[in-house]
């Protein structure tokens, strides 16, 4: 089982649209799974065909997913954007600022980093270094 982390805390996954890779693109899937090394410049035509994109984080030390999220938003993707895998609570604010709407974590990570640790970073718009410098 996995948990979805949003600004309001942990919730169960409500996505029913399925996922496919960019190569598969089956008609039934409304979601797209991207690896951390995906070249988003090749996804232009697909962006209007999917409702959610889920980006894999193979390691908490691999930040390529943040760049992918930012590029997708700059390319005009307005659907749901989900980080999946090894994103830790300390990275939640960065995930939200880069364009992710939510983070998908497994049971083991949820046990190690309970909901209160994620909620402590949920006010991501105000708690960044740029806001402190301007303030």
C-alpha positions, 0 to 999 in steps of 0.5 A, a space after each residue: 500500500 502507499 500513501 499520497 501526501 498533500 498539503 493537508 496530510 496523508 490520504 489514500 490514493 484516489 487515482 483510478 486512471 491507470 498508468 502507462 509509459 511514454 512508449 506504451 501509451 495504451 488508450 485505457 491509461 490516463 496517467 503517464 509514468 516517467 523515469 527520473 532520466 526522461 527527456 521531457 522535450 519528447 513529451 509535447 504531444 502527449 501532454 494534452 492526452 494525459 491527466 496525471 504524470 507520475 515521476 519516479 525518484 529512485 533515490 532521495 539523493 536523485 533530484 532530476 525529478 524536480 527538474 522534470 516537474 519544473 520543465 513539464 509545468 513550463 511546457 504547459 502541463 496543467 494536470 496532476 503531477 505526482 512524485 513517486 518513490 524516495 522523496 523524504 519529508 525534508 524535500 516536500 517543500 521543494 517538490 511543491 515549489 518545483 510543480 508537484 501536486 502530491 507525493 506518493 510514498 510507501 508504508 515503510 517511509 510513512 512509518 519512518 516519517 509520519 504525517 506530522 513531519 510532512 505537515 511541518 513542511 506543508 506551508 511551502 510557499 512561505 518557508 523558503 530562503 527567498 521569502 526570508 531574504 525578502 522579508 
